Amino acid sequence: MPLFAILVAALAIGFEQLVQWKYGPMGILAFVVFSIGLKAKNTTISGIGAVALVMLLAQSG
């Protein structure tokens, strides 16, 4: 179980660094809002974060 938690944490940190590197502060803010919404089980907050991430992804493509 601890190995699984470490692996998940490493993947999350890696993804967060990738978002920050590619999309800057707005990307990290959107990722944080999305994460907070998921942890709080609040669909409105997670939806706002997801929409912001999608808008950043669509803008770069």
Secondary structure, DSSP 8 states (H G I E B T S, - for coil): -HHHHHHHHHHHHHHHHHHHHHHHHHHHHHHHHHHHHHHHT-HHHHHHHHHHHHHHHHHH-
